[in-house]
Amino acid sequence: MGTQTWTVAEAKAKFSELLEKANSEGPQKITKHGRATAVVVAAEAWERKSERKGNLAEFLASSPLRGPGLKIRRLPMRLRKVEV
């Protein structure tokens, strides 16, 4: 299952085939003027990749940087004067 590359013209002309291949073979890359412009993926694959897994608090709690081994060193700062 390799990524196939299509030009914009090919993608337009063979859109149904492009969608079928995205479902059966995996992501399909579309190029414009020789540069990658878009990738078509199956809806199921997109939903799997974009599904949120937990929330920010859970992510931070499971971080390997969490714990007593992490030392934070703050640099000394001067306070600036503000006129009101």
PyMOL Python script that loads the backbone (N, CA, C, O; Angstrom):
from pymol import cmd

cmd.read_pdbstr("""\
ATOM      1  N   MET A   1       0.827  -1.188   0.000  1.00  0.00           N
ATOM      2  CA  MET A   1       0.000   0.000   0.000  1.00  0.00           C
ATOM      3  C   MET A   1       0.870   1.249   0.000  1.00  0.00           C
ATOM      4  O   MET A   1       1.272   1.731   1.059  1.00  0.00           O
ATOM      5  N   GLY A   2       1.154   1.763  -1.166  1.00  0.00           N
ATOM      6  CA  GLY A   2       1.935   2.973  -1.262  1.00  0.00           C
ATOM      7  C   GLY A   2       1.062   4.154  -1.642  1.00  0.00           C
ATOM      8  O   GLY A   2      -0.039   3.990  -2.167  1.00  0.00           O
ATOM      9  N   THR A   3       1.564   5.331  -1.370  1.00  0.00           N
ATOM     10  CA  THR A   3       0.826   6.531  -1.731  1.00  0.00           C
ATOM     11  C   THR A   3       1.006   6.777  -3.222  1.00  0.00           C
ATOM     12  O   THR A   3       2.133   6.866  -3.710  1.00  0.00           O
ATOM     13  N   GLN A   4      -0.099   6.884  -3.939  1.00  0.00           N
ATOM     14  CA  GLN A   4      -0.046   7.200  -5.366  1.00  0.00           C
ATOM     15  C   GLN A   4      -0.147   8.709  -5.526  1.00  0.00           C
ATOM     16  O   GLN A   4      -0.830   9.376  -4.749  1.00  0.00           O
ATOM     17  N   THR A   5       0.534   9.248  -6.535  1.00  0.00           N
ATOM     18  CA  THR A   5       0.507  10.676  -6.787  1.00  0.00           C
ATOM     19  C   THR A   5      -0.312  10.956  -8.036  1.00  0.00           C
ATOM     20  O   THR A   5      -0.153  10.295  -9.063  1.00  0.00           O
ATOM     21  N   TRP A   6      -1.196  11.953  -7.933  1.00  0.00           N
ATOM     22  CA  TRP A   6      -2.067  12.364  -9.028  1.00  0.00           C
ATOM     23  C   TRP A   6      -1.861  13.843  -9.295  1.00  0.00           C
ATOM     24  O   TRP A   6      -1.625  14.615  -8.366  1.00  0.00           O
ATOM     25  N   THR A   7      -1.949  14.244 -10.558  1.00  0.00           N
ATOM     26  CA  THR A   7      -1.976  15.671 -10.858  1.00  0.00           C
ATOM     27  C   THR A   7      -3.412  16.144 -10.626  1.00  0.00           C
ATOM     28  O   THR A   7      -4.326  15.325 -10.531  1.00  0.00           O
ATOM     29  N   VAL A   8      -3.610  17.433 -10.535  1.00  0.00           N
ATOM     30  CA  VAL A   8      -4.957  17.971 -10.347  1.00  0.00           C
ATOM     31  C   VAL A   8      -5.853  17.529 -11.498  1.00  0.00           C
ATOM     32  O   VAL A   8      -7.000  17.138 -11.278  1.00  0.00           O
ATOM     33  N   ALA A   9      -5.337  17.589 -12.721  1.00  0.00           N
ATOM     34  CA  ALA A   9      -6.135  17.199 -13.897  1.00  0.00           C
ATOM     35  C   ALA A   9      -6.549  15.728 -13.814  1.00  0.00           C
ATOM     36  O   ALA A   9      -7.698  15.389 -14.097  1.00  0.00           O
ATOM     37  N   GLU A  10      -5.612  14.851 -13.424  1.00  0.00           N
ATOM     38  CA  GLU A  10      -5.941  13.429 -13.277  1.00  0.00           C
ATOM     39  C   GLU A  10      -6.970  13.221 -12.175  1.00  0.00           C
ATOM     40  O   GLU A  10      -7.907  12.439 -12.334  1.00  0.00           O
ATOM     41  N   ALA A  11      -6.798  13.916 -11.067  1.00  0.00           N
ATOM     42  CA  ALA A  11      -7.718  13.777  -9.935  1.00  0.00           C
ATOM     43  C   ALA A  11      -9.127  14.203 -10.329  1.00  0.00           C
ATOM     44  O   ALA A  11     -10.103  13.563  -9.938  1.00  0.00           O
ATOM     45  N   LYS A  12      -9.235  15.289 -11.109  1.00  0.00           N
ATOM     46  CA  LYS A  12     -10.548  15.749 -11.574  1.00  0.00           C
ATOM     47  C   LYS A  12     -11.173  14.733 -12.517  1.00  0.00           C
ATOM     48  O   LYS A  12     -12.348  14.392 -12.386  1.00  0.00           O
ATOM     49  N   ALA A  13     -10.384  14.256 -13.462  1.00  0.00           N
ATOM     50  CA  ALA A  13     -10.897  13.347 -14.484  1.00  0.00           C
ATOM     51  C   ALA A  13     -11.269  11.979 -13.920  1.00  0.00           C
ATOM     52  O   ALA A  13     -12.179  11.324 -14.430  1.00  0.00           O
ATOM     53  N   LYS A  14     -10.576  11.547 -12.879  1.00  0.00           N
ATOM     54  CA  LYS A  14     -10.787  10.197 -12.332  1.00  0.00           C
ATOM     55  C   LYS A  14     -11.125  10.263 -10.844  1.00  0.00           C
ATOM     56  O   LYS A  14     -10.601   9.490 -10.042  1.00  0.00           O
ATOM     57  N   PHE A  15     -12.001  11.189 -10.489  1.00  0.00           N
ATOM     58  CA  PHE A  15     -12.311  11.424  -9.084  1.00  0.00           C
ATOM     59  C   PHE A  15     -12.839  10.178  -8.376  1.00  0.00           C
ATOM     60  O   PHE A  15     -12.426   9.880  -7.255  1.00  0.00           O
ATOM     61  N   SER A  16     -13.752   9.448  -9.027  1.00  0.00           N
ATOM     62  CA  SER A  16     -14.299   8.232  -8.410  1.00  0.00           C
ATOM     63  C   SER A  16     -13.200   7.212  -8.150  1.00  0.00           C
ATOM     64  O   SER A  16     -13.172   6.578  -7.095  1.00  0.00           O
ATOM     65  N   GLU A  17     -12.294   7.052  -9.113  1.00  0.00           N
ATOM     66  CA  GLU A  17     -11.187   6.115  -8.953  1.00  0.00           C
ATOM     67  C   GLU A  17     -10.269   6.572  -7.819  1.00  0.00           C
ATOM     68  O   GLU A  17      -9.783   5.758  -7.033  1.00  0.00           O
ATOM     69  N   LEU A  18     -10.041   7.873  -7.745  1.00  0.00           N
ATOM     70  CA  LEU A  18      -9.222   8.449  -6.678  1.00  0.00           C
ATOM     71  C   LEU A  18      -9.815   8.103  -5.308  1.00  0.00           C
ATOM     72  O   LEU A  18      -9.094   7.687  -4.401  1.00  0.00           O
ATOM     73  N   LEU A  19     -11.128   8.278  -5.166  1.00  0.00           N
ATOM     74  CA  LEU A  19     -11.793   7.961  -3.900  1.00  0.00           C
ATOM     75  C   LEU A  19     -11.711   6.471  -3.575  1.00  0.00           C
ATOM     76  O   LEU A  19     -11.472   6.097  -2.427  1.00  0.00           O
ATOM     77  N   GLU A  20     -11.910   5.625  -4.581  1.00  0.00           N
ATOM     78  CA  GLU A  20     -11.823   4.174  -4.364  1.00  0.00           C
ATOM     79  C   GLU A  20     -10.428   3.770  -3.901  1.00  0.00           C
ATOM     80  O   GLU A  20     -10.275   2.967  -2.980  1.00  0.00           O
ATOM     81  N   LYS A  21      -9.414   4.334  -4.551  1.00  0.00           N
ATOM     82  CA  LYS A  21      -8.038   3.987  -4.168  1.00  0.00           C
ATOM     83  C   LYS A  21      -7.700   4.502  -2.769  1.00  0.00           C
ATOM     84  O   LYS A  21      -6.966   3.851  -2.025  1.00  0.00           O
ATOM     85  N   ALA A  22      -8.238   5.671  -2.413  1.00  0.00           N
ATOM     86  CA  ALA A  22      -8.013   6.187  -1.057  1.00  0.00           C
ATOM     87  C   ALA A  22      -8.599   5.230  -0.028  1.00  0.00           C
ATOM     88  O   ALA A  22      -8.021   5.028   1.040  1.00  0.00           O
ATOM     89  N   ASN A  23      -9.757   4.637  -0.355  1.00  0.00           N
ATOM     90  CA  ASN A  23     -10.391   3.676   0.557  1.00  0.00           C
ATOM     91  C   ASN A  23      -9.667   2.341   0.588  1.00  0.00           C
ATOM     92  O   ASN A  23      -9.534   1.741   1.655  1.00  0.00           O
ATOM     93  N   SER A  24      -9.197   1.864  -0.558  1.00  0.00           N
ATOM     94  CA  SER A  24      -8.619   0.522  -0.613  1.00  0.00           C
ATOM     95  C   SER A  24      -7.093   0.481  -0.447  1.00  0.00           C
ATOM     96  O   SER A  24      -6.556  -0.477   0.109  1.00  0.00           O
ATOM     97  N   GLU A  25      -6.398   1.517  -0.929  1.00  0.00           N
ATOM     98  CA  GLU A  25      -4.934   1.472  -0.929  1.00  0.00           C
ATOM     99  C   GLU A  25      -4.272   2.456   0.025  1.00  0.00           C
ATOM    100  O   GLU A  25      -3.078   2.347   0.303  1.00  0.00           O
ATOM    101  N   GLY A  26      -5.042   3.417   0.526  1.00  0.00           N
ATOM    102  CA  GLY A  26      -4.449   4.385   1.442  1.00  0.00           C
ATOM    103  C   GLY A  26      -4.414   5.781   0.849  1.00  0.00           C
ATOM    104  O   GLY A  26      -5.003   6.022  -0.204  1.00  0.00           O
ATOM    105  N   PRO A  27      -3.729   6.706   1.513  1.00  0.00           N
ATOM    106  CA  PRO A  27      -3.702   8.107   1.098  1.00  0.00           C
ATOM    107  C   PRO A  27      -3.257   8.293  -0.351  1.00  0.00           C
ATOM    108  O   PRO A  27      -2.375   7.586  -0.840  1.00  0.00           O
ATOM    109  N   GLN A  28      -3.880   9.252  -1.026  1.00  0.00           N
ATOM    110  CA  GLN A  28      -3.567   9.581  -2.415  1.00  0.00           C
ATOM    111  C   GLN A  28      -3.150  11.049  -2.467  1.00  0.00           C
ATOM    112  O   GLN A  28      -3.906  11.930  -2.057  1.00  0.00           O
ATOM    113  N   LYS A  29      -1.949  11.306  -2.971  1.00  0.00           N
ATOM    114  CA  LYS A  29      -1.401  12.662  -3.003  1.00  0.00           C
ATOM    115  C   LYS A  29      -1.782  13.351  -4.317  1.00  0.00           C
ATOM    116  O   LYS A  29      -1.727  12.740  -5.384  1.00  0.00           O
ATOM    117  N   ILE A  30      -2.167  14.620  -4.229  1.00  0.00           N
ATOM    118  CA  ILE A  30      -2.498  15.415  -5.412  1.00  0.00           C
ATOM    119  C   ILE A  30      -1.479  16.540  -5.523  1.00  0.00           C
ATOM    120  O   ILE A  30      -1.190  17.239  -4.551  1.00  0.00           O
ATOM    121  N   THR A  31      -0.940  16.701  -6.735  1.00  0.00           N
ATOM    122  CA  THR A  31       0.057  17.743  -6.953  1.00  0.00           C
ATOM    123  C   THR A  31      -0.460  18.789  -7.934  1.00  0.00           C
ATOM    124  O   THR A  31      -1.293  18.505  -8.795  1.00  0.00           O
ATOM    125  N   LYS A  32       0.050  19.990  -7.781  1.00  0.00           N
ATOM    126  CA  LYS A  32      -0.267  21.086  -8.689  1.00  0.00           C
ATOM    127  C   LYS A  32       1.058  21.758  -9.038  1.00  0.00           C
ATOM    128  O   LYS A  32       1.784  22.206  -8.151  1.00  0.00           O
ATOM    129  N   HIS A  33       1.366  21.824 -10.310  1.00  0.00           N
ATOM    130  CA  HIS A  33       2.637  22.368 -10.789  1.00  0.00           C
ATOM    131  C   HIS A  33       3.826  21.659 -10.137  1.00  0.00           C
ATOM    132  O   HIS A  33       4.835  22.288  -9.819  1.00  0.00           O
ATOM    133  N   GLY A  34       3.699  20.356  -9.944  1.00  0.00           N
ATOM    134  CA  GLY A  34       4.788  19.558  -9.395  1.00  0.00           C
ATOM    135  C   GLY A  34       4.951  19.604  -7.888  1.00  0.00           C
ATOM    136  O   GLY A  34       5.855  18.966  -7.347  1.00  0.00           O
ATOM    137  N   ARG A  35       4.096  20.347  -7.197  1.00  0.00           N
ATOM    138  CA  ARG A  35       4.197  20.448  -5.733  1.00  0.00           C
ATOM    139  C   ARG A  35       2.994  19.784  -5.083  1.00  0.00           C
ATOM    140  O   ARG A  35       1.868  19.913  -5.563  1.00  0.00           O
ATOM    141  N   ALA A  36       3.235  19.082  -4.003  1.00  0.00           N
ATOM    142  CA  ALA A  36       2.139  18.439  -3.263  1.00  0.00           C
ATOM    143  C   ALA A  36       1.179  19.515  -2.769  1.00  0.00           C
ATOM    144  O   ALA A  36       1.591  20.489  -2.139  1.00  0.00           O
ATOM    145  N   THR A  37      -0.102  19.327  -3.061  1.00  0.00           N
ATOM    146  CA  THR A  37      -1.115  20.317  -2.705  1.00  0.00           C
ATOM    147  C   THR A  37      -2.114  19.768  -1.698  1.00  0.00           C
ATOM    148  O   THR A  37      -2.550  20.481  -0.794  1.00  0.00           O
ATOM    149  N   ALA A  38      -2.477  18.493  -1.856  1.00  0.00           N
ATOM    150  CA  ALA A  38      -3.483  17.899  -0.981  1.00  0.00           C
ATOM    151  C   ALA A  38      -3.264  16.394  -0.917  1.00  0.00           C
ATOM    152  O   ALA A  38      -2.570  15.806  -1.746  1.00  0.00           O
ATOM    153  N   VAL A  39      -3.877  15.795   0.091  1.00  0.00           N
ATOM    154  CA  VAL A  39      -3.870  14.344   0.227  1.00  0.00           C
ATOM    155  C   VAL A  39      -5.300  13.910   0.499  1.00  0.00           C
ATOM    156  O   VAL A  39      -5.970  14.463   1.372  1.00  0.00           O
ATOM    157  N   VAL A  40      -5.764  12.921  -0.248  1.00  0.00           N
ATOM    158  CA  VAL A  40      -7.106  12.386  -0.053  1.00  0.00           C
ATOM    159  C   VAL A  40      -6.962  11.093   0.745  1.00  0.00           C
ATOM    160  O   VAL A  40      -6.226  10.187   0.355  1.00  0.00           O
ATOM    161  N   VAL A  41      -7.673  11.022   1.860  1.00  0.00           N
ATOM    162  CA  VAL A  41      -7.653   9.816   2.699  1.00  0.00           C
ATOM    163  C   VAL A  41      -9.078   9.335   2.904  1.00  0.00           C
ATOM    164  O   VAL A  41     -10.026  10.107   2.763  1.00  0.00           O
ATOM    165  N   ALA A  42      -9.229   8.073   3.234  1.00  0.00           N
ATOM    166  CA  ALA A  42     -10.541   7.509   3.512  1.00  0.00           C
ATOM    167  C   ALA A  42     -11.115   8.172   4.760  1.00  0.00           C
ATOM    168  O   ALA A  42     -10.377   8.510   5.685  1.00  0.00           O
ATOM    169  N   ALA A  43     -12.420   8.355   4.782  1.00  0.00           N
ATOM    170  CA  ALA A  43     -13.078   9.016   5.915  1.00  0.00           C
ATOM    171  C   ALA A  43     -12.794   8.276   7.223  1.00  0.00           C
ATOM    172  O   ALA A  43     -12.566   8.902   8.258  1.00  0.00           O
ATOM    173  N   GLU A  44     -12.809   6.962   7.173  1.00  0.00           N
ATOM    174  CA  GLU A  44     -12.548   6.166   8.380  1.00  0.00           C
ATOM    175  C   GLU A  44     -11.141   6.428   8.927  1.00  0.00           C
ATOM    176  O   GLU A  44     -10.952   6.562  10.136  1.00  0.00           O
ATOM    177  N   ALA A  45     -10.166   6.499   8.033  1.00  0.00           N
ATOM    178  CA  ALA A  45      -8.788   6.774   8.457  1.00  0.00           C
ATOM    179  C   ALA A  45      -8.682   8.170   9.052  1.00  0.00           C
ATOM    180  O   ALA A  45      -8.002   8.370  10.059  1.00  0.00           O
ATOM    181  N   TRP A  46      -9.350   9.133   8.436  1.00  0.00           N
ATOM    182  CA  TRP A  46      -9.324  10.515   8.938  1.00  0.00           C
ATOM    183  C   TRP A  46      -9.934  10.589  10.332  1.00  0.00           C
ATOM    184  O   TRP A  46      -9.374  11.230  11.222  1.00  0.00           O
ATOM    185  N   GLU A  47     -11.080   9.937  10.526  1.00  0.00           N
ATOM    186  CA  GLU A  47     -11.739   9.959  11.836  1.00  0.00           C
ATOM    187  C   GLU A  47     -10.871   9.314  12.897  1.00  0.00           C
ATOM    188  O   GLU A  47     -10.814   9.788  14.031  1.00  0.00           O
ATOM    189  N   ARG A  48     -10.194   8.234  12.533  1.00  0.00           N
ATOM    190  CA  ARG A  48      -9.303   7.560  13.484  1.00  0.00           C
ATOM    191  C   ARG A  48      -8.157   8.477  13.895  1.00  0.00           C
ATOM    192  O   ARG A  48      -7.810   8.553  15.073  1.00  0.00           O
ATOM    193  N   LYS A  49      -7.566   9.177  12.916  1.00  0.00           N
ATOM    194  CA  LYS A  49      -6.416  10.048  13.196  1.00  0.00           C
ATOM    195  C   LYS A  49      -6.812  11.316  13.941  1.00  0.00           C
ATOM    196  O   LYS A  49      -6.054  11.810  14.776  1.00  0.00           O
ATOM    197  N   SER A  50      -7.998  11.845  13.643  1.00  0.00           N
ATOM    198  CA  SER A  50      -8.372  13.124  14.236  1.00  0.00           C
ATOM    199  C   SER A  50      -9.166  12.983  15.532  1.00  0.00           C
ATOM    200  O   SER A  50      -9.535  13.985  16.144  1.00  0.00           O
ATOM    201  N   GLU A  51      -9.427  11.764  15.947  1.00  0.00           N
ATOM    202  CA  GLU A  51     -10.183  11.544  17.184  1.00  0.00           C
ATOM    203  C   GLU A  51      -9.371  12.010  18.384  1.00  0.00           C
ATOM    204  O   GLU A  51      -8.199  11.665  18.531  1.00  0.00           O
ATOM    205  N   ARG A  52     -10.001  12.786  19.222  1.00  0.00           N
ATOM    206  CA  ARG A  52      -9.322  13.299  20.419  1.00  0.00           C
ATOM    207  C   ARG A  52      -9.179  12.166  21.436  1.00  0.00           C
ATOM    208  O   ARG A  52     -10.136  11.453  21.740  1.00  0.00           O
ATOM    209  N   LYS A  53      -7.979  12.024  21.942  1.00  0.00           N
ATOM    210  CA  LYS A  53      -7.701  10.985  22.940  1.00  0.00           C
ATOM    211  C   LYS A  53      -7.384  11.679  24.256  1.00  0.00           C
ATOM    212  O   LYS A  53      -6.247  12.085  24.496  1.00  0.00           O
ATOM    213  N   GLY A  54      -8.398  11.812  25.110  1.00  0.00           N
ATOM    214  CA  GLY A  54      -8.195  12.452  26.404  1.00  0.00           C
ATOM    215  C   GLY A  54      -8.249  13.963  26.291  1.00  0.00           C
ATOM    216  O   GLY A  54      -8.584  14.516  25.244  1.00  0.00           O
ATOM    217  N   ASN A  55      -7.912  14.617  27.391  1.00  0.00           N
ATOM    218  CA  ASN A  55      -7.910  16.080  27.409  1.00  0.00           C
ATOM    219  C   ASN A  55      -6.518  16.568  27.818  1.00  0.00           C
ATOM    220  O   ASN A  55      -5.627  15.764  28.090  1.00  0.00           O
ATOM    221  N   LEU A  56      -6.344  17.861  27.858  1.00  0.00           N
ATOM    222  CA  LEU A  56      -5.037  18.438  28.146  1.00  0.00           C
ATOM    223  C   LEU A  56      -4.529  18.023  29.530  1.00  0.00           C
ATOM    224  O   LEU A  56      -3.344  17.732  29.694  1.00  0.00           O
ATOM    225  N   ALA A  57      -5.416  17.996  30.519  1.00  0.00           N
ATOM    226  CA  ALA A  57      -5.003  17.616  31.878  1.00  0.00           C
ATOM    227  C   ALA A  57      -4.477  16.180  31.905  1.00  0.00           C
ATOM    228  O   ALA A  57      -3.471  15.902  32.558  1.00  0.00           O
ATOM    229  N   GLU A  58      -5.148  15.267  31.201  1.00  0.00           N
ATOM    230  CA  GLU A  58      -4.699  13.870  31.149  1.00  0.00           C
ATOM    231  C   GLU A  58      -3.352  13.753  30.429  1.00  0.00           C
ATOM    232  O   GLU A  58      -2.477  12.991  30.841  1.00  0.00           O
ATOM    233  N   PHE A  59      -3.205  14.523  29.345  1.00  0.00           N
ATOM    234  CA  PHE A  59      -1.944  14.520  28.603  1.00  0.00           C
ATOM    235  C   PHE A  59      -0.794  14.977  29.497  1.00  0.00           C
ATOM    236  O   PHE A  59       0.254  14.334  29.549  1.00  0.00           O
ATOM    237  N   LEU A  60      -0.997  16.089  30.198  1.00  0.00           N
ATOM    238  CA  LEU A  60       0.058  16.606  31.067  1.00  0.00           C
ATOM    239  C   LEU A  60       0.340  15.666  32.226  1.00  0.00           C
ATOM    240  O   LEU A  60       1.492  15.513  32.633  1.00  0.00           O
ATOM    241  N   ALA A  61      -0.694  15.035  32.762  1.00  0.00           N
ATOM    242  CA  ALA A  61      -0.510  14.105  33.882  1.00  0.00           C
ATOM    243  C   ALA A  61       0.297  12.878  33.466  1.00  0.00           C
ATOM    244  O   ALA A  61       1.022  12.309  34.281  1.00  0.00           O
ATOM    245  N   SER A  62       0.174  12.466  32.199  1.00  0.00           N
ATOM    246  CA  SER A  62       0.890  11.274  31.743  1.00  0.00           C
ATOM    247  C   SER A  62       2.251  11.599  31.130  1.00  0.00           C
ATOM    248  O   SER A  62       2.921  10.703  30.617  1.00  0.00           O
ATOM    249  N   SER A  63       2.662  12.839  31.175  1.00  0.00           N
ATOM    250  CA  SER A  63       3.922  13.255  30.577  1.00  0.00           C
ATOM    251  C   SER A  63       5.104  12.618  31.299  1.00  0.00           C
ATOM    252  O   SER A  63       5.116  12.535  32.527  1.00  0.00           O
ATOM    253  N   PRO A  64       6.092  12.171  30.536  1.00  0.00           N
ATOM    254  CA  PRO A  64       7.291  11.619  31.184  1.00  0.00           C
ATOM    255  C   PRO A  64       8.105  12.710  31.885  1.00  0.00           C
ATOM    256  O   PRO A  64       8.986  12.397  32.685  1.00  0.00           O
ATOM    257  N   LEU A  65       7.828  13.968  31.600  1.00  0.00           N
ATOM    258  CA  LEU A  65       8.538  15.066  32.258  1.00  0.00           C
ATOM    259  C   LEU A  65       7.950  15.389  33.623  1.00  0.00           C
ATOM    260  O   LEU A  65       8.521  16.175  34.378  1.00  0.00           O
ATOM    261  N   ARG A  66       6.813  14.787  33.939  1.00  0.00           N
ATOM    262  CA  ARG A  66       6.167  15.034  35.222  1.00  0.00           C
ATOM    263  C   ARG A  66       6.912  14.272  36.312  1.00  0.00           C
ATOM    264  O   ARG A  66       7.333  13.135  36.099  1.00  0.00           O
ATOM    265  N   GLY A  67       7.071  14.877  37.446  1.00  0.00           N
ATOM    266  CA  GLY A  67       7.694  14.174  38.560  1.00  0.00           C
ATOM    267  C   GLY A  67       8.825  14.968  39.164  1.00  0.00           C
ATOM    268  O   GLY A  67       9.131  16.073  38.717  1.00  0.00           O
ATOM    269  N   PRO A  68       9.447  14.401  40.184  1.00  0.00           N
ATOM    270  CA  PRO A  68      10.469  15.116  40.938  1.00  0.00           C
ATOM    271  C   PRO A  68      11.786  15.294  40.181  1.00  0.00           C
ATOM    272  O   PRO A  68      12.626  16.086  40.606  1.00  0.00           O
ATOM    273  N   GLY A  69      11.987  14.585  39.080  1.00  0.00           N
ATOM    274  CA  GLY A  69      13.248  14.675  38.355  1.00  0.00           C
ATOM    275  C   GLY A  69      13.396  15.951  37.536  1.00  0.00           C
ATOM    276  O   GLY A  69      14.499  16.276  37.099  1.00  0.00           O
ATOM    277  N   LEU A  70      12.318  16.666  37.325  1.00  0.00           N
ATOM    278  CA  LEU A  70      12.372  17.871  36.506  1.00  0.00           C
ATOM    279  C   LEU A  70      12.705  19.076  37.369  1.00  0.00           C
ATOM    280  O   LEU A  70      12.020  19.358  38.352  1.00  0.00           O
ATOM    281  N   LYS A  71      13.748  19.777  36.997  1.00  0.00           N
ATOM    282  CA  LYS A  71      14.159  20.966  37.735  1.00  0.00           C
ATOM    283  C   LYS A  71      13.923  22.182  36.848  1.00  0.00           C
ATOM    284  O   LYS A  71      14.391  22.231  35.711  1.00  0.00           O
ATOM    285  N   ILE A  72      13.205  23.147  37.368  1.00  0.00           N
ATOM    286  CA  ILE A  72      12.948  24.376  36.633  1.00  0.00           C
ATOM    287  C   ILE A  72      13.805  25.472  37.236  1.00  0.00           C
ATOM    288  O   ILE A  72      13.757  25.722  38.441  1.00  0.00           O
ATOM    289  N   ARG A  73      14.579  26.115  36.401  1.00  0.00           N
ATOM    290  CA  ARG A  73      15.459  27.183  36.857  1.00  0.00           C
ATOM    291  C   ARG A  73      14.945  28.480  36.245  1.00  0.00           C
ATOM    292  O   ARG A  73      14.848  28.605  35.024  1.00  0.00           O
ATOM    293  N   ARG A  74      14.628  29.409  37.073  1.00  0.00           N
ATOM    294  CA  ARG A  74      14.134  30.696  36.590  1.00  0.00           C
ATOM    295  C   ARG A  74      15.280  31.690  36.519  1.00  0.00           C
ATOM    296  O   ARG A  74      16.135  31.741  37.404  1.00  0.00           O
ATOM    297  N   LEU A  75      15.285  32.467  35.471  1.00  0.00           N
ATOM    298  CA  LEU A  75      16.300  33.490  35.323  1.00  0.00           C
ATOM    299  C   LEU A  75      15.870  34.732  36.080  1.00  0.00           C
ATOM    300  O   LEU A  75      14.688  35.075  36.080  1.00  0.00           O
ATOM    301  N   PRO A  76      16.809  35.414  36.725  1.00  0.00           N
ATOM    302  CA  PRO A  76      16.427  36.629  37.454  1.00  0.00           C
ATOM    303  C   PRO A  76      15.967  37.695  36.459  1.00  0.00           C
ATOM    304  O   PRO A  76      16.543  37.863  35.384  1.00  0.00           O
ATOM    305  N   MET A  77      14.910  38.407  36.854  1.00  0.00           N
ATOM    306  CA  MET A  77      14.362  39.445  35.994  1.00  0.00           C
ATOM    307  C   MET A  77      14.269  40.756  36.759  1.00  0.00           C
ATOM    308  O   MET A  77      14.054  40.773  37.971  1.00  0.00           O
ATOM    309  N   ARG A  78      14.431  41.820  36.050  1.00  0.00           N
ATOM    310  CA  ARG A  78      14.200  43.127  36.660  1.00  0.00           C
ATOM    311  C   ARG A  78      12.771  43.530  36.357  1.00  0.00           C
ATOM    312  O   ARG A  78      12.256  43.300  35.263  1.00  0.00           O
ATOM    313  N   LEU A  79      12.152  44.129  37.343  1.00  0.00           N
ATOM    314  CA  LEU A  79      10.799  44.648  37.114  1.00  0.00           C
ATOM    315  C   LEU A  79      10.920  45.976  36.402  1.00  0.00           C
ATOM    316  O   LEU A  79      11.830  46.758  36.681  1.00  0.00           O
ATOM    317  N   ARG A  80      10.034  46.226  35.510  1.00  0.00           N
ATOM    318  CA  ARG A  80      10.104  47.506  34.797  1.00  0.00           C
ATOM    319  C   ARG A  80       9.098  48.476  35.397  1.00  0.00           C
ATOM    320  O   ARG A  80       8.047  48.087  35.905  1.00  0.00           O
ATOM    321  N   LYS A  81       9.450  49.723  35.323  1.00  0.00           N
ATOM    322  CA  LYS A  81       8.564  50.754  35.853  1.00  0.00           C
ATOM    323  C   LYS A  81       7.532  51.112  34.802  1.00  0.00           C
ATOM    324  O   LYS A  81       7.843  51.263  33.620  1.00  0.00           O
ATOM    325  N   VAL A  82       6.299  51.242  35.260  1.00  0.00           N
ATOM    326  CA  VAL A  82       5.214  51.594  34.371  1.00  0.00           C
ATOM    327  C   VAL A  82       4.563  52.857  34.894  1.00  0.00           C
ATOM    328  O   VAL A  82       4.194  52.935  36.066  1.00  0.00           O
ATOM    329  N   GLU A  83       4.425  53.828  34.042  1.00  0.00           N
ATOM    330  CA  GLU A  83       3.733  55.061  34.446  1.00  0.00           C
ATOM    331  C   GLU A  83       2.257  54.921  34.155  1.00  0.00           C
ATOM    332  O   GLU A  83       1.850  54.449  33.094  1.00  0.00           O
ATOM    333  N   VAL A  84       1.463  55.347  35.129  1.00  0.00           N
ATOM    334  CA  VAL A  84       0.003  55.257  34.963  1.00  0.00           C
ATOM    335  C   VAL A  84      -0.591  56.633  34.795  1.00  0.00           C
ATOM    336  O   VAL A  84      -1.805  56.767  34.643  1.00  0.00           O
TER     337      VAL A  84
END
""", "prot")
cmd.dss("prot")
cmd.show_as("cartoon", "prot")
cmd.util.cbc("prot")
cmd.orient("prot")
